[in-house]
């Protein structure tokens, strides 16, 4: 059977390479091989921050299988796959060399088709997937990446193309564009430069376009993206006084419902336990995923608890004194530190103010989102930047959480998702914001915990002042409280 062959090949490969192996190599290989052989649905949860060496356990059964496959990866994982993992597989055993075909349409007979999420959506819509089984790593990002793949973006030049394609409607189009232009540019400016648009704001334009044909791209796609399951916003460029119109689905998995029907699928993801604890569906369930096997491959129990500095009675983020609180506490945390400090805050004004305040105290040691810090430097950054760049940076000696990574309702997409949950009478915070935030928190702290020797500071008063703070503390287990700061 495929499982036995994959087990034997992987075991020999790991013994040849030597080194301390990831403890679940053989288990993952057997799970993937079984799913490919049976063409069923398998979901594998990896611990947040798992060592990427798990890739070899995925690739060995893919190389030995004879089934036609579609391997769906993000751009970052694609680079790792092509530059690290596939050469590693070929060097270890030339018989396992895995040919991967790229592009929007693979040649006939191509067994493994390497796709990004945009290409996956296009291939499914055009009926090009055939009977290929899907292999999707990064299940924790599946929702976000598919939403971006389905996004419709209307640029300023698309309005000009539309008027040229429909000269008889030019006057009406100019009037509707001018109305939207006034509404967007007169909106109070926000740091993210995003302005939410309600369905009634777009309704006149939608009614007009339904009467016109043919329409240049992307207008047909914009018309098709209709209903309460989609939301729109404008992204403003204040320097040019221009804006782009963005439209995304609230639940992209529902738009693609049926993608996994009558085909095998293997999903792997670094999924925090918070989603299951909050009653959230597994990634891919709305796609039609019905896992025959659902397995968690966690790390061995951690022997050393994470030192946690989170004083009682800290101010809440909406307090007028919160900025000064961040500066005072961050200054104390940086003093005496011999290693790298990372301060994570998504609020743009708070982050830049804190960066300036710390730079006045510690000089050029303090940088803003730089991948070339001093050995004892201080990086002030957004959570999204840190999650993307942490693999390129030295391990920090401490991470300071200025604000917990909970999505802001000032983001139009988040606000629209919350509104939809409210209208259904659901707990939007514990079903949406909290599980997503805890997953980001665990991913951002995985390196600090895994390699030990560092400490965590949480300066967000909501950790102790809100009932849901207990779930955050549970997600951080094991930890030990630091009652006072010592040089580190």
N, C-alpha and C positions, 0 to 999 in steps of 0.2 A: 504494500500500500504506500501511497504517497507520504503518509505520516512517518512510516518507518524509514523510508529512504531519506526524507528530510532530516529526521533525527540523527541518523548515522552520519550523513554528510556534514551537518552542522557540528556535531560532537567532534569529528575528526578535524574540522577547520579550527574550532576553538582550541583544541589541544595543540595544534600546530602553531597558532598565534601566541599561546601562552598568556600571561598576565592575569589579573583578577577579573573574572567575567561578571557580567550582569547576571543576577541569580535566576532570571526567568527566560533565558535564551531558549532552552529546549521546550519549555511549556508554550511559549509564543509560537515557535516553529510548528509544533504539533497542532495547535489550534488553527493556524492559518492553513496548513496542509489539509486538515480535515474539512474546513469550510470550502476550500477550492474543490476538493474531491466530491463533496456532496452538493455543491452549488447552493448552499444555504446562507443564512444571515448570521454573522458573528460580530459581537461588540466586545472589544478588549479595552479595559480602562488601565492606563498606566499612571503611576504616581506622578503628580506635578513635579517637573524638573528632572524626570528620569534621564539617565545618561543616554545620549543618542546612539550608543552602540547597539540598541535594540533593532536598528535597521537591518543588520546582517541576518537576524532571525526571521525577518519578514521576507528578505530577498531570496534566501535559499529555497523555500518551497515555491516561490514564484518561478525560479529558474528551472526547477524540476517538473513543474506542472506542464501539461500540454493544453490547458484550457486557454481560450482567448480572453485577455484581461485588459482592463483600462485602469491604469495607476494614476490617481488624481492627487496632485501635490501643489502646494504654494510655490512661489518663486524662490523663497529662501530654502525650502526643502529640496526643490529641484536642483539648485546649485550644489547642495550637499550630496545629493544622490549621484549626480554626474561627476563631480570632482573628487569625492571621497569614497562613497559606499560601493558604487559599481566597480571602480578600479581595485578596491580592496577585495571584492568578491572574485574578480578575475585573477588577481595575483595569488590568492589563496588556493584556488582550484580552477584552472582554465576550463574544465568541463562545466563549470557553473556560470560561465560568462553569459550575461543576460542581455540580449538585444532589445533595446527600447526604441520605438519609432515615435518621432515627434511630428507636430504639425496638425492642421485642421482636418486632414483626411489621410488616414494611414494607407499604405499600399496593401493590395490584396495579399492575404497570408500573414500579415504582421500580427504576431501573437500578443505582444505587450505594447499597448499604446499609451504613451506618456502624455498626460493632459494637465492643464491648469483648470481652475474652476470655471473660467469664462468658456474655455473650449468644451468642458463637460456639458454646460448648459446648451451651447450651440449644437453639439453632437446629438444630444437627446432631442432637442427641438426639430432637428433635421432627420432624425431616424437613422443616424450613422452608428449607433452603439451596437446594434444587432443583438447577439446573445452574450456579449462580453460581460464577464463578472467584474464588479467594481472593487478596487482596493483603495481605501481612503484613509491615509494617516491624518493626523491633526483634526480629529473629530471635535476637539474643543473649539476650533475656529470655523467649523463647517457652516454654522448659521451666518456668521459675519462674511465669510468669503463668498458664499452663494448669494447673499444679499448684494454684495458689490458686483458680482457677475451679472445679476439681473438689473442693475441700476441703469436708468436712462438719463443721460446728461444732454441738455440743450445748451449749446454754446451761443454766444452773440452772433457768429456768422451763420448759424442755422436759421435764424430769423430772416436774414437777407436771402438765403437760398430758398426759403419758403415763399417769400414775396416774388422772387423771380420765377418760381415754378407756377405760381397762381397770380398772375398780374391783375386779373379781374377783381380779386379780393384784396388788393394791396392797401386800399384806404382803410378797410375794416381791420386788417392785420396791424397796420400802423397805430390805429386807435387803441386796439387791445394791448399792444406792446407798450404804448405810452402809459396806459392805465396801470399795468403791472410795474412798469419802471418807476412811476411815482410812488407806488405803494412800497416797493422794496427799498428804494433809496431814502425815503422819508422815515423809515423805521429806525427807532433808537439803536445806535451802534452797539454791538456786543463784541467782546474780545474774539470770539470764534468767527465773526463776520457771517453768521448764518441767520436767515430770516425765514420763519415758518410760513407756509402758505396753506390756507384752508381750501377745501374742495370748492367752495363758492367763489374763491378768487380765480380759480382756473376754469370754472364752468363756462363762461362766455366763449373763451378760446376753444374749449373742447367742442362746444355746440357748432361753432363755425367750421372747425376742421373736419367734423363728421360729414359736412356737406361738400367738401372739396376732395378731388381725386384727379391725378395721382399726387401723392405727397412724397417729398424727398426724406431720406433718413436724417434724423432719428424720429421724425414725427409719427410715422405709423406705430413704432414701438411705444411712443409716449401715449398715443391713443389707446393702445391695447392694455396699457398698465392703468386700469381704471378700477374703481370700487373702493370700499372702505378698507380693504386689505393693503392699500398703498398709501404713501404719504409723500408730500413734496416740500421742498424748501429752496431758497435762493442762496447762493454763495456769492458774497459781494466782494468786489475788488475796489476799495475806496479810492485808490490812487487813480484808476482809470474811469471810475464811476460806471463800471460795468458789472454784470452779474451773470451767473450760470444757473440754470434751472435743473435741479436734481429730483429724481423720483425713484423711490426704493420701496420694495415690499416690506410690510411689518413682519411677516412670517414667511421667509423665502422657501422654507421646506414645503409649505402648503401650495405655493405656486407650482412647484415641481412634483406635486403628489403623483405617484405612479412610477417615478424614476426607477425604484428598486423592485417593482413588481415583476415576477417571473424571471428574476436574475439573481445570481449569488452576489453577496457583498460582504466585505470585511472592513469594519471601521475600527480604527485605533485612535485613542486620544488621551491626553494628560488631563483627566477629569477629576475635579475635586469632589469630595463626598458631599459637599454642600448642596449640589443639585438634587441628589437622591433624597437627602434629608428634608429638602423643601418641597418634595413631591413633584419635582420637575420631570418632564418626560426625557428619555434618553435622546441624544442627538440622532437624527435620522428617523425617529418614530413617525413623524408626519410625512416623511418621504415614502413610507410603506415598509420601513425596517421592522421586521419581526424576528428579533434575535433568537435563534435556536440555542445559541450559547452566548452567555453574557458573563464575563470573567473580569475580576480585578486583580491585576498583577502589581501589588503594592511593594514598597520597599520593606526590608527587614525592620523590625522595631528599632527606633532610635534610642541609643543608650544615654546620650547626653542631651538634657533639655536645653532649649534655646533661652539664653538670658533675655528677659523682656523688661524694658523700662517703660512703664505706663502709669504715671502718678495719678492718684485720685484727685477729683475736683479740678480737672483741667477745664478751661473755657470751651464752649462749643464753637464751631466754625463761623456761626453767624454773629458771634460776639464782636463788638467794636475793638476789643483788646486782643483779638486772636492773633493778629499779625505780630504784635509785640511779644506775645507769649511764644510764638514760634521762634522768633529771633533770640529771645533770652534762653530758651531751652536748647536750641540748636547750638548756640555759642558754648554752653556748658558741655554739650555732648562732643563737640569737636575738640575742645581743649584736652590736651594730653593724648590725643589719638596719633599713633604712629602709622596707621594704615589708611586706606581709602574709606571715605564716608560718602554715602549716597543719600540725598534728601529727595523724597518723592512727593510732589504736589501737582495736582492737575489744574488747580485754579491759576490762571495766567498772572493775574495781578499779585496774588500772594507769593507765587514762586519768584517772580522777578524782584519784588520788594525784598524778600528774604535773601536772594542772591546778592543784591546790592549791600544789604546790611552785613552779611557775613564777609563779603569782599572788603568792606571798610575795616573789619576787624582782623582778617587773616590774609588779606592781599591776594596775590596771584594764585594762591592755593585753591581759591574758589573759582569754579567755572560753571558755565551753563550748558548742559547737554553736549559735553565734549568727550570724545573717545580717546583723548591723550592727556589724562590728568597727571599731576604729580603723584609720587608714591604715597604721600600723606595728604593728597588733595581732597577737595569737597566738590562733588557733582550735584547740582540742583537740576532736577529733570521731571518731566511728565512720566506717568506710569507707562504709557504706550511706548515712549522712547526707550525706557529702561528694559521693557520686555523684548524689544527688538535688538537692543545693543548689548545686553548683559553678557552674551557669550564672547564678545570682543574685548571685554574689559577685565582687569584683574579682579579677583574676589575682594569685595569690600570687607573691612573689619567691622563695619556697622552700617545698618540701613535705618534711616530716620523716616518714618511715615508721617508726613505733615498732615495729609488728608487721606483717609481710607479711600480705596479706588472704587467708589460708587459713582455710577454714571449721573451726570447732571441733567436736570429737567430743562436746562437752557438749550440742550441739544435737541433740535426738532424731531429727529428720529426717536430718541428716547422718550420725549414728551408724547409723541403719537402712540408709541407702544404702551405707555402707561395709561393714556386715555382709553385705548381699546380694552385694556384689562379692567379699568374702572367701570366702563359701561357694561361689562359682563359680570360685575359684582365680585371681582376677584381681588386677592391681596397682592397688588402690583409690586409692593416693595419686597415682600418675602418670596414672591414667585419669579421676579425678574431682576431687580437691581441687586438684591443681596446675594443670590447664588452667583451671578456674574462677577460681582465684586470680590467674593471670597475666592473664586477660581483665579482671578488676576492676582490677588494677594498671595496665594500659595505659589503661583508660578514665579512671582517676583522675588519671593524669599527662599526659593528652593536651593539656590546656590549657597546662600548664607548658612542654611541649616545643614545641607549635605556635607559640606567640608569643615564645619565646626570652627570654633575659635572666634566667632563674631557675636555681635549682640544686635538686638532689635529695639528700637524706641518708637513708640506710637504716641504722637502728641495730639491726636484727635480726641477731644473730650467725649465724643459720642461712644467711644469704646467702653467707658465706665458709666456714662450717663444715660444710655438707652438700653432698653431691654434686649434688643437684638445684639448688643455687644457681647453677650454670652456666647452666641454662635460664632462670633469672630474669635473669641478666646479658645473655643473648642477646636476651631480650624487650625489654630496655632499650636495645639498640643503636639509633643510635650514642651512645656516652657517652665521657667523658674523666674519668679519676680525679683527684680533688682530694686531694692529700697533706696539705694544711694549710688551715685556715680563715682567710679574710681578710674584713674588713668588706665587705658587699655592698649 
